[in-house]
Amino acid sequence: MFEADKTSLIYFTRRLVLNDPPNLRFSDTEITLSQSVKVLGVTLDTKLAIDEHISKVTTKGFKACLSL
């Protein structure tokens, strides 16, 4: 059994634009396409870049340094 609210759908492709990408449907729950997904603590986007992850981690580290 899976939890639909914790499930994300992302396409990794070489194309710059996806023309009408299909959504997934599991037992009356539709999983929509997202631009980024968090896998094992690392945030990836459709280009497999970790830019969003780096910005979140540096912000978190900066706040921790300021609190010290």
N, CA, C, O and CB atoms as a CASP TS submission, in Angstrom:
PFRMAT TS
TARGET T0000
AUTHOR 0000-0000-0000
METHOD Language model
MODEL 1
PARENT N/A
ATOM      1  N   MET     1       0.836  -1.172   0.000  1.00  0.00           N
ATOM      2  CA  MET     1       0.000   0.000   0.000  1.00  0.00           C
ATOM      3  C   MET     1       0.883   1.237   0.000  1.00  0.00           C
ATOM      4  O   MET     1       1.873   1.282   0.730  1.00  0.00           O
ATOM      5  CB  MET     1      -0.952  -0.003   1.206  1.00  0.00           C
ATOM      6  N   PHE     2       0.555   2.219  -0.784  1.00  0.00           N
ATOM      7  CA  PHE     2       1.321   3.454  -0.824  1.00  0.00           C
ATOM      8  C   PHE     2       0.435   4.613  -0.418  1.00  0.00           C
ATOM      9  O   PHE     2      -0.791   4.541  -0.492  1.00  0.00           O
ATOM     10  CB  PHE     2       1.916   3.690  -2.222  1.00  0.00           C
ATOM     11  N   GLU     3       1.081   5.682   0.013  1.00  0.00           N
ATOM     12  CA  GLU     3       0.351   6.885   0.383  1.00  0.00           C
ATOM     13  C   GLU     3       0.427   7.859  -0.775  1.00  0.00           C
ATOM     14  O   GLU     3       1.513   8.298  -1.155  1.00  0.00           O
ATOM     15  CB  GLU     3       0.918   7.517   1.687  1.00  0.00           C
ATOM     16  N   ALA     4      -0.714   8.197  -1.334  1.00  0.00           N
ATOM     17  CA  ALA     4      -0.762   9.045  -2.530  1.00  0.00           C
ATOM     18  C   ALA     4      -0.236  10.437  -2.268  1.00  0.00           C
ATOM     19  O   ALA     4       0.327  11.052  -3.174  1.00  0.00           O
ATOM     20  CB  ALA     4      -2.174   9.133  -3.052  1.00  0.00           C
ATOM     21  N   ASP     5      -0.397  10.958  -1.064  1.00  0.00           N
ATOM     22  CA  ASP     5       0.090  12.309  -0.785  1.00  0.00           C
ATOM     23  C   ASP     5       1.610  12.378  -0.705  1.00  0.00           C
ATOM     24  O   ASP     5       2.184  13.459  -0.840  1.00  0.00           O
ATOM     25  CB  ASP     5      -0.508  12.815   0.507  1.00  0.00           C
ATOM     26  N   LYS     6       2.269  11.246  -0.488  1.00  0.00           N
ATOM     27  CA  LYS     6       3.726  11.206  -0.449  1.00  0.00           C
ATOM     28  C   LYS     6       4.340  10.760  -1.778  1.00  0.00           C
ATOM     29  O   LYS     6       5.561  10.657  -1.889  1.00  0.00           O
ATOM     30  CB  LYS     6       4.180  10.283   0.655  1.00  0.00           C
ATOM     31  N   THR     7       3.509  10.498  -2.777  1.00  0.00           N
ATOM     32  CA  THR     7       3.974  10.000  -4.060  1.00  0.00           C
ATOM     33  C   THR     7       4.122  11.151  -5.037  1.00  0.00           C
ATOM     34  O   THR     7       3.242  12.007  -5.131  1.00  0.00           O
ATOM     35  CB  THR     7       3.014   8.941  -4.614  1.00  0.00           C
ATOM     36  N   SER     8       5.236  11.178  -5.770  1.00  0.00           N
ATOM     37  CA  SER     8       5.495  12.222  -6.759  1.00  0.00           C
ATOM     38  C   SER     8       5.817  11.580  -8.087  1.00  0.00           C
ATOM     39  O   SER     8       6.321  10.459  -8.151  1.00  0.00           O
ATOM     40  CB  SER     8       6.646  13.146  -6.309  1.00  0.00           C
ATOM     41  N   LEU     9       5.516  12.311  -9.152  1.00  0.00           N
ATOM     42  CA  LEU     9       5.804  11.860 -10.506  1.00  0.00           C
ATOM     43  C   LEU     9       6.682  12.890 -11.179  1.00  0.00           C
ATOM     44  O   LEU     9       6.370  14.080 -11.180  1.00  0.00           O
ATOM     45  CB  LEU     9       4.502  11.628 -11.314  1.00  0.00           C
ATOM     46  N   ILE    10       7.779  12.432 -11.751  1.00  0.00           N
ATOM     47  CA  ILE    10       8.699  13.326 -12.444  1.00  0.00           C
ATOM     48  C   ILE    10       9.230  12.598 -13.672  1.00  0.00           C
ATOM     49  O   ILE    10       9.505  11.400 -13.621  1.00  0.00           O
ATOM     50  CB  ILE    10       9.868  13.784 -11.506  1.00  0.00           C
ATOM     51  N   TYR    11       9.371  13.319 -14.760  1.00  0.00           N
ATOM     52  CA  TYR    11       9.926  12.758 -15.988  1.00  0.00           C
ATOM     53  C   TYR    11      11.333  13.283 -16.188  1.00  0.00           C
ATOM     54  O   TYR    11      11.571  14.486 -16.087  1.00  0.00           O
ATOM     55  CB  TYR    11       9.040  13.098 -17.207  1.00  0.00           C
ATOM     56  N   PHE    12      12.262  12.391 -16.470  1.00  0.00           N
ATOM     57  CA  PHE    12      13.619  12.766 -16.824  1.00  0.00           C
ATOM     58  C   PHE    12      13.752  12.571 -18.324  1.00  0.00           C
ATOM     59  O   PHE    12      13.631  11.451 -18.819  1.00  0.00           O
ATOM     60  CB  PHE    12      14.685  11.927 -16.030  1.00  0.00           C
ATOM     61  N   THR    13      14.000  13.658 -19.053  1.00  0.00           N
ATOM     62  CA  THR    13      14.058  13.582 -20.500  1.00  0.00           C
ATOM     63  C   THR    13      15.074  14.571 -21.041  1.00  0.00           C
ATOM     64  O   THR    13      15.444  15.531 -20.365  1.00  0.00           O
ATOM     65  CB  THR    13      12.684  13.842 -21.108  1.00  0.00           C
ATOM     66  N   ARG    14      15.522  14.329 -22.266  1.00  0.00           N
ATOM     67  CA  ARG    14      16.438  15.248 -22.928  1.00  0.00           C
ATOM     68  C   ARG    14      15.706  16.380 -23.623  1.00  0.00           C
ATOM     69  O   ARG    14      16.307  17.395 -23.977  1.00  0.00           O
ATOM     70  CB  ARG    14      17.290  14.505 -23.925  1.00  0.00           C
ATOM     71  N   ARG    15      14.399  16.204 -23.818  1.00  0.00           N
ATOM     72  CA  ARG    15      13.612  17.251 -24.466  1.00  0.00           C
ATOM     73  C   ARG    15      13.495  18.464 -23.561  1.00  0.00           C
ATOM     74  O   ARG    15      13.444  18.340 -22.337  1.00  0.00           O
ATOM     75  CB  ARG    15      12.217  16.730 -24.839  1.00  0.00           C
ATOM     76  N   LEU    16      13.453  19.644 -24.181  1.00  0.00           N
ATOM     77  CA  LEU    16      13.301  20.851 -23.393  1.00  0.00           C
ATOM     78  C   LEU    16      11.874  21.027 -22.893  1.00  0.00           C
ATOM     79  O   LEU    16      11.652  21.540 -21.796  1.00  0.00           O
ATOM     80  CB  LEU    16      13.716  22.052 -24.204  1.00  0.00           C
ATOM     81  N   VAL    17      10.901  20.597 -23.709  1.00  0.00           N
ATOM     82  CA  VAL    17       9.496  20.760 -23.348  1.00  0.00           C
ATOM     83  C   VAL    17       8.773  19.432 -23.549  1.00  0.00           C
ATOM     84  O   VAL    17       8.912  18.796 -24.594  1.00  0.00           O
ATOM     85  CB  VAL    17       8.828  21.888 -24.191  1.00  0.00           C
ATOM     86  N   LEU    18       8.012  19.020 -22.560  1.00  0.00           N
ATOM     87  CA  LEU    18       7.167  17.833 -22.690  1.00  0.00           C
ATOM     88  C   LEU    18       5.797  18.283 -23.190  1.00  0.00           C
ATOM     89  O   LEU    18       5.162  19.139 -22.574  1.00  0.00           O
ATOM     90  CB  LEU    18       7.048  17.059 -21.325  1.00  0.00           C
ATOM     91  N   ASN    19       5.349  17.722 -24.281  1.00  0.00           N
ATOM     92  CA  ASN    19       4.041  18.057 -24.820  1.00  0.00           C
ATOM     93  C   ASN    19       2.978  17.163 -24.202  1.00  0.00           C
ATOM     94  O   ASN    19       2.897  15.972 -24.502  1.00  0.00           O
ATOM     95  CB  ASN    19       4.034  17.927 -26.348  1.00  0.00           C
ATOM     96  N   ASP    20       2.171  17.750 -23.343  1.00  0.00           N
ATOM     97  CA  ASP    20       1.058  17.060 -22.687  1.00  0.00           C
ATOM     98  C   ASP    20       1.487  15.738 -22.040  1.00  0.00           C
ATOM     99  O   ASP    20       1.072  14.671 -22.491  1.00  0.00           O
ATOM    100  CB  ASP    20      -0.051  16.799 -23.693  1.00  0.00           C
ATOM    101  N   PRO    21       2.314  15.798 -20.988  1.00  0.00           N
ATOM    102  CA  PRO    21       2.750  14.560 -20.331  1.00  0.00           C
ATOM    103  C   PRO    21       1.592  13.877 -19.606  1.00  0.00           C
ATOM    104  O   PRO    21       0.765  14.555 -18.997  1.00  0.00           O
ATOM    105  CB  PRO    21       3.885  14.853 -19.341  1.00  0.00           C
ATOM    106  N   PRO    22       1.520  12.570 -19.662  1.00  0.00           N
ATOM    107  CA  PRO    22       0.416  11.854 -18.992  1.00  0.00           C
ATOM    108  C   PRO    22       0.614  11.797 -17.481  1.00  0.00           C
ATOM    109  O   PRO    22       1.743  11.758 -16.992  1.00  0.00           O
ATOM    110  CB  PRO    22       0.289  10.430 -19.548  1.00  0.00           C
ATOM    111  N   ASN    23      -0.483  11.792 -16.760  1.00  0.00           N
ATOM    112  CA  ASN    23      -0.456  11.609 -15.314  1.00  0.00           C
ATOM    113  C   ASN    23      -0.734  10.139 -15.002  1.00  0.00           C
ATOM    114  O   ASN    23      -1.264   9.409 -15.839  1.00  0.00           O
ATOM    115  CB  ASN    23      -1.497  12.538 -14.608  1.00  0.00           C
ATOM    116  N   LEU    24      -0.378   9.720 -13.812  1.00  0.00           N
ATOM    117  CA  LEU    24      -0.626   8.346 -13.384  1.00  0.00           C
ATOM    118  C   LEU    24      -1.879   8.296 -12.517  1.00  0.00           C
ATOM    119  O   LEU    24      -2.204   9.262 -11.826  1.00  0.00           O
ATOM    120  CB  LEU    24       0.591   7.780 -12.614  1.00  0.00           C
ATOM    121  N   ARG    25      -2.575   7.172 -12.559  1.00  0.00           N
ATOM    122  CA  ARG    25      -3.766   6.994 -11.746  1.00  0.00           C
ATOM    123  C   ARG    25      -3.666   5.639 -11.046  1.00  0.00           C
ATOM    124  O   ARG    25      -3.509   4.601 -11.689  1.00  0.00           O
ATOM    125  CB  ARG    25      -5.066   7.092 -12.614  1.00  0.00           C
ATOM    126  N   PHE    26      -3.762   5.671  -9.707  1.00  0.00           N
ATOM    127  CA  PHE    26      -3.772   4.467  -8.890  1.00  0.00           C
ATOM    128  C   PHE    26      -5.016   4.483  -8.026  1.00  0.00           C
ATOM    129  O   PHE    26      -5.180   5.361  -7.178  1.00  0.00           O
ATOM    130  CB  PHE    26      -2.492   4.362  -8.019  1.00  0.00           C
ATOM    131  N   SER    27      -5.867   3.541  -8.234  1.00  0.00           N
ATOM    132  CA  SER    27      -7.087   3.350  -7.426  1.00  0.00           C
ATOM    133  C   SER    27      -7.795   4.673  -7.111  1.00  0.00           C
ATOM    134  O   SER    27      -7.924   5.062  -5.950  1.00  0.00           O
ATOM    135  CB  SER    27      -6.739   2.636  -6.118  1.00  0.00           C
ATOM    136  N   ASP    28      -8.240   5.338  -8.145  1.00  0.00           N
ATOM    137  CA  ASP    28      -8.997   6.591  -8.049  1.00  0.00           C
ATOM    138  C   ASP    28      -8.200   7.767  -7.489  1.00  0.00           C
ATOM    139  O   ASP    28      -8.796   8.766  -7.088  1.00  0.00           O
ATOM    140  CB  ASP    28     -10.201   6.376  -7.196  1.00  0.00           C
ATOM    141  N   THR    29      -6.890   7.679  -7.450  1.00  0.00           N
ATOM    142  CA  THR    29      -6.047   8.786  -7.018  1.00  0.00           C
ATOM    143  C   THR    29      -5.115   9.132  -8.168  1.00  0.00           C
ATOM    144  O   THR    29      -4.373   8.277  -8.651  1.00  0.00           O
ATOM    145  CB  THR    29      -5.242   8.428  -5.719  1.00  0.00           C
ATOM    146  N   GLU    30      -5.154  10.384  -8.606  1.00  0.00           N
ATOM    147  CA  GLU    30      -4.318  10.808  -9.722  1.00  0.00           C
ATOM    148  C   GLU    30      -3.032  11.425  -9.190  1.00  0.00           C
ATOM    149  O   GLU    30      -3.064  12.306  -8.331  1.00  0.00           O
ATOM    150  CB  GLU    30      -5.072  11.810 -10.626  1.00  0.00           C
ATOM    151  N   ILE    31      -1.901  10.956  -9.705  1.00  0.00           N
ATOM    152  CA  ILE    31      -0.590  11.471  -9.342  1.00  0.00           C
ATOM    153  C   ILE    31      -0.185  12.456 -10.432  1.00  0.00           C
ATOM    154  O   ILE    31      -0.021  12.069 -11.589  1.00  0.00           O
ATOM    155  CB  ILE    31       0.472  10.312  -9.178  1.00  0.00           C
ATOM    156  N   THR    32      -0.024  13.720 -10.071  1.00  0.00           N
ATOM    157  CA  THR    32       0.283  14.745 -11.060  1.00  0.00           C
ATOM    158  C   THR    32       1.791  14.917 -11.207  1.00  0.00           C
ATOM    159  O   THR    32       2.567  14.500 -10.347  1.00  0.00           O
ATOM    160  CB  THR    32      -0.369  16.078 -10.673  1.00  0.00           C
ATOM    161  N   LEU    33       2.176  15.521 -12.282  1.00  0.00           N
ATOM    162  CA  LEU    33       3.580  15.768 -12.604  1.00  0.00           C
ATOM    163  C   LEU    33       4.133  16.885 -11.725  1.00  0.00           C
ATOM    164  O   LEU    33       3.472  17.905 -11.533  1.00  0.00           O
ATOM    165  CB  LEU    33       3.743  16.127 -14.096  1.00  0.00           C
ATOM    166  N   SER    34       5.338  16.701 -11.190  1.00  0.00           N
ATOM    167  CA  SER    34       5.978  17.744 -10.396  1.00  0.00           C
ATOM    168  C   SER    34       7.323  18.096 -11.027  1.00  0.00           C
ATOM    169  O   SER    34       7.889  17.306 -11.784  1.00  0.00           O
ATOM    170  CB  SER    34       6.161  17.289  -8.918  1.00  0.00           C
ATOM    171  N   GLN    35       7.824  19.274 -10.713  1.00  0.00           N
ATOM    172  CA  GLN    35       9.078  19.753 -11.282  1.00  0.00           C
ATOM    173  C   GLN    35      10.293  19.260 -10.510  1.00  0.00           C
ATOM    174  O   GLN    35      11.393  19.205 -11.060  1.00  0.00           O
ATOM    175  CB  GLN    35       9.081  21.259 -11.325  1.00  0.00           C
ATOM    176  N   SER    36      10.111  18.906  -9.255  1.00  0.00           N
ATOM    177  CA  SER    36      11.215  18.385  -8.463  1.00  0.00           C
ATOM    178  C   SER    36      10.673  17.313  -7.525  1.00  0.00           C
ATOM    179  O   SER    36       9.488  17.292  -7.192  1.00  0.00           O
ATOM    180  CB  SER    36      11.926  19.523  -7.665  1.00  0.00           C
ATOM    181  N   VAL    37      11.571  16.424  -7.108  1.00  0.00           N
ATOM    182  CA  VAL    37      11.194  15.320  -6.234  1.00  0.00           C
ATOM    183  C   VAL    37      12.341  15.077  -5.255  1.00  0.00           C
ATOM    184  O   VAL    37      13.511  15.242  -5.600  1.00  0.00           O
ATOM    185  CB  VAL    37      10.865  14.025  -7.060  1.00  0.00           C
ATOM    186  N   LYS    38      11.994  14.686  -4.035  1.00  0.00           N
ATOM    187  CA  LYS    38      12.993  14.417  -3.016  1.00  0.00           C
ATOM    188  C   LYS    38      13.169  12.905  -2.889  1.00  0.00           C
ATOM    189  O   LYS    38      12.222  12.190  -2.560  1.00  0.00           O
ATOM    190  CB  LYS    38      12.587  15.052  -1.654  1.00  0.00           C
ATOM    191  N   VAL    39      14.385  12.423  -3.150  1.00  0.00           N
ATOM    192  CA  VAL    39      14.698  11.000  -3.105  1.00  0.00           C
ATOM    193  C   VAL    39      15.866  10.804  -2.148  1.00  0.00           C
ATOM    194  O   VAL    39      16.961  11.316  -2.382  1.00  0.00           O
ATOM    195  CB  VAL    39      15.032  10.441  -4.530  1.00  0.00           C
ATOM    196  N   LEU    40      15.632  10.065  -1.079  1.00  0.00           N
ATOM    197  CA  LEU    40      16.651   9.773  -0.070  1.00  0.00           C
ATOM    198  C   LEU    40      17.325  11.042   0.453  1.00  0.00           C
ATOM    199  O   LEU    40      18.533  11.064   0.687  1.00  0.00           O
ATOM    200  CB  LEU    40      17.700   8.835  -0.646  1.00  0.00           C
ATOM    201  N   GLY    41      16.529  12.092   0.631  1.00  0.00           N
ATOM    202  CA  GLY    41      17.038  13.330   1.198  1.00  0.00           C
ATOM    203  C   GLY    41      17.656  14.290   0.207  1.00  0.00           C
ATOM    204  O   GLY    41      18.085  15.376   0.598  1.00  0.00           O
ATOM    205  N   VAL    42      17.716  13.928  -1.060  1.00  0.00           N
ATOM    206  CA  VAL    42      18.290  14.794  -2.093  1.00  0.00           C
ATOM    207  C   VAL    42      17.171  15.232  -3.029  1.00  0.00           C
ATOM    208  O   VAL    42      16.412  14.403  -3.530  1.00  0.00           O
ATOM    209  CB  VAL    42      19.430  14.063  -2.885  1.00  0.00           C
ATOM    210  N   THR    43      17.071  16.542  -3.263  1.00  0.00           N
ATOM    211  CA  THR    43      16.039  17.082  -4.139  1.00  0.00           C
ATOM    212  C   THR    43      16.575  17.147  -5.561  1.00  0.00           C
ATOM    213  O   THR    43      17.589  17.799  -5.814  1.00  0.00           O
ATOM    214  CB  THR    43      15.576  18.483  -3.660  1.00  0.00           C
ATOM    215  N   LEU    44      15.904  16.479  -6.485  1.00  0.00           N
ATOM    216  CA  LEU    44      16.291  16.464  -7.899  1.00  0.00           C
ATOM    217  C   LEU    44      15.219  17.145  -8.729  1.00  0.00           C
ATOM    218  O   LEU    44      14.033  17.088  -8.402  1.00  0.00           O
ATOM    219  CB  LEU    44      16.522  15.017  -8.398  1.00  0.00           C
ATOM    220  N   ASP    45      15.651  17.796  -9.819  1.00  0.00           N
ATOM    221  CA  ASP    45      14.678  18.349 -10.750  1.00  0.00           C
ATOM    222  C   ASP    45      14.706  17.553 -12.041  1.00  0.00           C
ATOM    223  O   ASP    45      15.395  16.536 -12.127  1.00  0.00           O
ATOM    224  CB  ASP    45      14.958  19.842 -11.023  1.00  0.00           C
ATOM    225  N   THR    46      13.969  18.001 -13.044  1.00  0.00           N
ATOM    226  CA  THR    46      13.836  17.235 -14.282  1.00  0.00           C
ATOM    227  C   THR    46      15.136  17.144 -15.062  1.00  0.00           C
ATOM    228  O   THR    46      15.273  16.276 -15.924  1.00  0.00           O
ATOM    229  CB  THR    46      12.776  17.848 -15.151  1.00  0.00           C
ATOM    230  N   LYS    47      16.095  18.020 -14.780  1.00  0.00           N
ATOM    231  CA  LYS    47      17.387  17.986 -15.472  1.00  0.00           C
ATOM    232  C   LYS    47      18.436  17.203 -14.682  1.00  0.00           C
ATOM    233  O   LYS    47      19.610  17.179 -15.054  1.00  0.00           O
ATOM    234  CB  LYS    47      17.886  19.406 -15.723  1.00  0.00           C
ATOM    235  N   LEU    48      18.012  16.568 -13.600  1.00  0.00           N
ATOM    236  CA  LEU    48      18.900  15.833 -12.679  1.00  0.00           C
ATOM    237  C   LEU    48      19.955  16.742 -12.059  1.00  0.00           C
ATOM    238  O   LEU    48      21.043  16.288 -11.706  1.00  0.00           O
ATOM    239  CB  LEU    48      19.587  14.677 -13.414  1.00  0.00           C
ATOM    240  N   ALA    49      19.637  18.006 -11.931  1.00  0.00           N
ATOM    241  CA  ALA    49      20.518  18.950 -11.252  1.00  0.00           C
ATOM    242  C   ALA    49      20.136  18.989  -9.776  1.00  0.00           C
ATOM    243  O   ALA    49      18.995  18.698  -9.417  1.00  0.00           O
ATOM    244  CB  ALA    49      20.428  20.374 -11.895  1.00  0.00           C
ATOM    245  N   ILE    50      21.075  19.342  -8.939  1.00  0.00           N
ATOM    246  CA  ILE    50      20.792  19.401  -7.509  1.00  0.00           C
ATOM    247  C   ILE    50      20.839  20.840  -7.011  1.00  0.00           C
ATOM    248  O   ILE    50      21.123  21.080  -5.838  1.00  0.00           O
ATOM    249  CB  ILE    50      21.788  18.534  -6.726  1.00  0.00           C
ATOM    250  N   ASP    51      20.565  21.801  -7.892  1.00  0.00           N
ATOM    251  CA  ASP    51      20.621  23.220  -7.531  1.00  0.00           C
ATOM    252  C   ASP    51      19.640  23.568  -6.421  1.00  0.00           C
ATOM    253  O   ASP    51      19.995  24.290  -5.490  1.00  0.00           O
ATOM    254  CB  ASP    51      20.340  24.080  -8.748  1.00  0.00           C
ATOM    255  N   GLU    52      18.420  23.070  -6.506  1.00  0.00           N
ATOM    256  CA  GLU    52      17.422  23.340  -5.470  1.00  0.00           C
ATOM    257  C   GLU    52      17.866  22.740  -4.143  1.00  0.00           C
ATOM    258  O   GLU    52      17.690  23.359  -3.093  1.00  0.00           O
ATOM    259  CB  GLU    52      16.046  22.777  -5.879  1.00  0.00           C
ATOM    260  N   HIS    53      18.436  21.548  -4.180  1.00  0.00           N
ATOM    261  CA  HIS    53      18.915  20.893  -2.961  1.00  0.00           C
ATOM    262  C   HIS    53      20.043  21.705  -2.326  1.00  0.00           C
ATOM    263  O   HIS    53      20.061  21.899  -1.110  1.00  0.00           O
ATOM    264  CB  HIS    53      19.397  19.458  -3.270  1.00  0.00           C
ATOM    265  N   ILE    54      20.973  22.173  -3.137  1.00  0.00           N
ATOM    266  CA  ILE    54      22.106  22.948  -2.622  1.00  0.00           C
ATOM    267  C   ILE    54      21.623  24.234  -1.966  1.00  0.00           C
ATOM    268  O   ILE    54      22.118  24.611  -0.903  1.00  0.00           O
ATOM    269  CB  ILE    54      23.101  23.271  -3.751  1.00  0.00           C
ATOM    270  N   SER    55      20.660  24.912  -2.589  1.00  0.00           N
ATOM    271  CA  SER    55      20.172  26.158  -2.006  1.00  0.00           C
ATOM    272  C   SER    55      19.461  25.911  -0.675  1.00  0.00           C
ATOM    273  O   SER    55      19.606  26.706   0.254  1.00  0.00           O
ATOM    274  CB  SER    55      19.229  26.863  -2.980  1.00  0.00           C
ATOM    275  N   LYS    56      18.692  24.817  -0.566  1.00  0.00           N
ATOM    276  CA  LYS    56      18.015  24.508   0.694  1.00  0.00           C
ATOM    277  C   LYS    56      19.017  24.156   1.791  1.00  0.00           C
ATOM    278  O   LYS    56      18.862  24.583   2.935  1.00  0.00           O
ATOM    279  CB  LYS    56      17.028  23.353   0.497  1.00  0.00           C
ATOM    280  N   VAL    57      20.039  23.380   1.446  1.00  0.00           N
ATOM    281  CA  VAL    57      21.027  22.960   2.440  1.00  0.00           C
ATOM    282  C   VAL    57      21.869  24.143   2.903  1.00  0.00           C
ATOM    283  O   VAL    57      22.158  24.263   4.093  1.00  0.00           O
ATOM    284  CB  VAL    57      21.932  21.860   1.866  1.00  0.00           C
ATOM    285  N   THR    58      22.264  25.015   1.986  1.00  0.00           N
ATOM    286  CA  THR    58      23.063  26.174   2.389  1.00  0.00           C
ATOM    287  C   THR    58      22.243  27.135   3.253  1.00  0.00           C
ATOM    288  O   THR    58      22.772  27.714   4.202  1.00  0.00           O
ATOM    289  CB  THR    58      23.603  26.907   1.150  1.00  0.00           C
ATOM    290  N   THR    59      20.971  27.309   2.938  1.00  0.00           N
ATOM    291  CA  THR    59      20.112  28.151   3.762  1.00  0.00           C
ATOM    292  C   THR    59      19.961  27.569   5.158  1.00  0.00           C
ATOM    293  O   THR    59      20.011  28.297   6.149  1.00  0.00           O
ATOM    294  CB  THR    59      18.743  28.318   3.110  1.00  0.00           C
ATOM    295  N   LYS    60      19.776  26.258   5.235  1.00  0.00           N
ATOM    296  CA  LYS    60      19.641  25.591   6.530  1.00  0.00           C
ATOM    297  C   LYS    60      20.940  25.713   7.335  1.00  0.00           C
ATOM    298  O   LYS    60      20.905  25.967   8.539  1.00  0.00           O
ATOM    299  CB  LYS    60      19.266  24.104   6.334  1.00  0.00           C
ATOM    300  N   GLY    61      22.082  25.530   6.669  1.00  0.00           N
ATOM    301  CA  GLY    61      23.372  25.662   7.346  1.00  0.00           C
ATOM    302  C   GLY    61      23.641  27.083   7.801  1.00  0.00           C
ATOM    303  O   GLY    61      24.182  27.302   8.884  1.00  0.00           O
ATOM    304  N   PHE    62      23.265  28.051   6.975  1.00  0.00           N
ATOM    305  CA  PHE    62      23.451  29.459   7.325  1.00  0.00           C
ATOM    306  C   PHE    62      22.624  29.815   8.551  1.00  0.00           C
ATOM    307  O   PHE    62      23.115  30.511   9.439  1.00  0.00           O
ATOM    308  CB  PHE    62      23.073  30.369   6.145  1.00  0.00           C
ATOM    309  N   LYS    63      21.379  29.353   8.618  1.00  0.00           N
ATOM    310  CA  LYS    63      20.532  29.615   9.783  1.00  0.00           C
ATOM    311  C   LYS    63      21.105  28.954  11.037  1.00  0.00           C
ATOM    312  O   LYS    63      21.031  29.522  12.126  1.00  0.00           O
ATOM    313  CB  LYS    63      19.101  29.114   9.528  1.00  0.00           C
ATOM    314  N   ALA    64      21.676  27.755  10.885  1.00  0.00           N
ATOM    315  CA  ALA    64      22.281  27.076  12.029  1.00  0.00           C
ATOM    316  C   ALA    64      23.496  27.839  12.532  1.00  0.00           C
ATOM    317  O   ALA    64      23.701  27.940  13.742  1.00  0.00           O
ATOM    318  CB  ALA    64      22.675  25.646  11.657  1.00  0.00           C
ATOM    319  N   CYS    65      24.308  28.379  11.620  1.00  0.00           N
ATOM    320  CA  CYS    65      25.480  29.173  12.018  1.00  0.00           C
ATOM    321  C   CYS    65      25.067  30.448  12.739  1.00  0.00           C
ATOM    322  O   CYS    65      25.693  30.839  13.724  1.00  0.00           O
ATOM    323  CB  CYS    65      26.330  29.524  10.793  1.00  0.00           C
ATOM    324  N   LEU    66      24.011  31.097  12.249  1.00  0.00           N
ATOM    325  CA  LEU    66      23.543  32.314  12.892  1.00  0.00           C
ATOM    326  C   LEU    66      22.984  32.051  14.277  1.00  0.00           C
ATOM    327  O   LEU    66      23.088  32.902  15.160  1.00  0.00           O
ATOM    328  CB  LEU    66      22.498  32.980  12.041  1.00  0.00           C
ATOM    329  N   SER    67      22.394  30.884  14.477  1.00  0.00           N
ATOM    330  CA  SER    67      21.829  30.584  15.786  1.00  0.00           C
ATOM    331  C   SER    67      22.913  30.296  16.827  1.00  0.00           C
ATOM    332  O   SER    67      22.662  30.396  18.028  1.00  0.00           O
ATOM    333  CB  SER    67      20.884  29.400  15.683  1.00  0.00           C
ATOM    334  N   LEU    68      24.108  29.941  16.373  1.00  0.00           N
ATOM    335  CA  LEU    68      25.200  29.690  17.314  1.00  0.00           C
ATOM    336  C   LEU    68      25.739  31.005  17.823  1.00  0.00           C
ATOM    337  O   LEU    68      26.668  31.020  18.631  1.00  0.00           O
ATOM    338  CB  LEU    68      26.323  28.865  16.658  1.00  0.00           C
TER
END
